[in-house]
Amino acid sequence: MQNIDTEYFSEYKAVEKICNEMYGENGVSAYINDMQNCTSREKSFIVNWDKKLKDLKHLRWLRNQIAHPNDSYEVTPQDLTDIKAFYNELMTQQDPLALLYKEIESTKKKQQEYKLQQKQMQKTVQQPIHNNATDYQDDNNSSKAIAIVAVVAVVVIIAIAFLFFH
């Protein structure tokens, strides 16, 4: 085993530990399974989803080659960079599944905000309609009161005129 193999294996174990904490046993494999079980719509939220999945499978395959001595593999500096990058993504919650979860939560929050805005708009639209009906009723009542005062005034004028002319 070469130094790069040892360093890669050590980095992979750190990734496996984090994934085991998230999933229990078979951490990286469970992570890969979760990625594979995502819908096309979910995958579309994350840039390069399929490439990240393919790379992660390759990283797991390399680990298995190192763990079970086989001369048909070669750990490249890029492989070492990739496993370190994935570790950092996990630690900063920038890995594909964390990003997907954040996107789903953000979408749910936007939907809730939209529903709330719709309810508020309905109340706003209904409020003026209700006020217009009330205003109309108030106007109607005012008109009736004016009409009654006018009729009373006419009756009083007629009564006064009748008293003076009789």
Secondary structure, 3 states (H helix, E strand, C coil): CCHHHHHHHHHHHHHHHHHHHHHCCCHHHHHHHHHHCCCHHHHHCCCCHHHHHHHHHHHHHHHHHHHCCCCCCCCCHHHHHHHHHHHHHHHCCCCHHHHHHHHHHHHHHHHHHHHHHHHHHHHHHHHHHHHHHHHHHHHHHHHHHHHHHHHHHHHHHHHHHHHHHC
